[in-house]
């Protein structure tokens, strides 16, 4: 594995992380803004009023978005990690000598029978 492949894995990992976390973070930011405006208007400075709704919303969204998150993580693992493991097992000689490209679906050929 050369440094280009490592950089590609890191880049794809960060993009996947942003895709997974963005919905929860955006909703949490909106709820935090609404609560802050409410606290400013009513002059209530209670810390639990700001924290408890955000924690409950993060918990609820995590449960609701779990199928989406697991699907994205499974796809990421299959596309980036599993294909690379298979390519290492196949080896460059059976892959036509070409460098590994993610998502190619390289599968090992049957072992030659020593006859």
C-alpha positions as CSV (number, residue, x, y, z in Angstrom):
1,X,0.0,0.0,0.0
2,X,1.6,3.3,-1.1
3,X,1.0,6.7,0.3
4,X,-1.5,7.6,-2.4
5,X,-3.8,4.8,-1.3
6,X,-3.5,5.8,2.3
7,X,-4.4,9.4,1.5
8,X,-7.4,8.1,-0.5
9,X,-8.6,6.0,2.4
10,X,-8.3,8.9,4.8
11,X,-10.1,11.3,2.4
12,X,-12.9,8.8,1.8
13,X,-13.1,8.1,5.6
14,X,-13.5,11.8,6.4
15,X,-16.2,12.3,3.7
16,X,-18.1,9.3,5.1
17,X,-17.8,10.7,8.6
18,X,-19.2,14.1,7.5
19,X,-22.1,12.4,5.7
20,X,-22.9,10.4,8.8
21,X,-22.6,13.2,11.3
22,X,-24.1,16.1,9.3
23,X,-27.8,15.5,9.9
24,X,-27.4,15.2,13.7
25,X,-25.1,18.2,13.9
26,X,-27.3,20.4,11.8
27,X,-30.5,19.6,13.8
28,X,-28.6,20.0,17.0
29,X,-27.4,23.5,15.8
30,X,-30.9,24.5,14.9
31,X,-32.4,23.3,18.2
32,X,-29.6,25.1,20.1
33,X,-30.3,28.3,18.3
34,X,-34.0,28.1,19.0
35,X,-33.4,27.4,22.7
36,X,-30.9,30.2,22.9
37,X,-33.4,32.7,21.4
38,X,-36.0,31.4,23.8
39,X,-33.7,31.9,26.8
40,X,-32.7,35.4,25.6
41,X,-36.4,36.5,25.1
42,X,-37.5,35.1,28.5
43,X,-34.3,35.9,30.3
44,X,-34.1,32.4,31.7
45,X,-30.5,31.3,32.2
46,X,-31.0,27.7,33.2
47,X,-28.3,25.3,31.9
48,X,-30.5,22.2,32.0
49,X,-33.0,23.9,29.7
50,X,-30.3,24.2,27.1
51,X,-28.7,20.8,27.5
52,X,-31.6,18.3,28.1
53,X,-33.5,18.9,24.8
54,X,-30.3,18.7,22.8
55,X,-29.3,15.4,24.4
56,X,-32.8,13.9,23.8
57,X,-32.8,15.0,20.2
58,X,-29.4,13.6,19.6
59,X,-30.5,10.3,21.2
60,X,-33.7,10.2,19.1
61,X,-32.0,11.1,15.8
62,X,-29.3,8.5,16.4
63,X,-32.0,5.8,16.7
64,X,-34.0,7.1,13.7
65,X,-30.9,7.4,11.5
66,X,-29.3,4.2,12.6
67,X,-30.3,2.2,9.4
68,X,-28.9,5.0,7.2
69,X,-25.7,5.1,9.2
70,X,-25.2,1.4,9.2
71,X,-25.9,1.2,5.5
72,X,-23.3,3.9,4.8
73,X,-20.7,2.3,7.0
74,X,-21.3,-1.1,5.5
75,X,-21.0,0.3,2.0
76,X,-17.8,2.2,3.0
77,X,-16.3,-1.0,4.5
78,X,-17.1,-3.1,1.4
79,X,-15.9,-0.5,-1.0
80,X,-12.7,0.6,0.7
81,X,-11.6,-2.1,3.1
82,X,-12.9,-5.4,1.9
83,X,-11.9,-4.8,-1.8
84,X,-8.4,-3.9,-0.7
85,X,-8.2,-7.1,1.5
86,X,-9.3,-9.2,-1.5
87,X,-6.8,-7.4,-3.8
88,X,-4.0,-8.2,-1.3
89,X,-5.0,-11.8,-1.4
90,X,-5.2,-11.9,-5.2
91,X,-1.9,-10.2,-5.6
92,X,-0.7,-7.9,-8.4
93,X,0.3,-10.9,-10.7
94,X,-3.3,-12.2,-10.8
95,X,-4.7,-8.7,-11.1
96,X,-2.9,-8.1,-14.4
97,X,-0.1,-6.2,-12.7
98,X,-2.4,-3.2,-12.4
99,X,-2.5,-1.2,-9.2
100,X,-5.7,-1.7,-7.1
101,X,-8.6,0.6,-7.9
102,X,-11.4,0.7,-5.2
103,X,-14.8,-0.6,-6.3
104,X,-13.4,-2.8,-9.1
105,X,-14.8,-6.0,-7.5
106,X,-11.6,-7.9,-7.9
107,X,-12.2,-11.5,-6.9
108,X,-9.5,-14.2,-6.5
109,X,-9.3,-16.7,-9.2
110,X,-9.3,-20.4,-8.3
111,X,-5.9,-21.8,-7.3
112,X,-4.2,-23.7,-10.0
113,X,-4.3,-27.5,-9.4
114,X,-0.8,-29.0,-9.2
115,X,-1.2,-32.1,-11.3
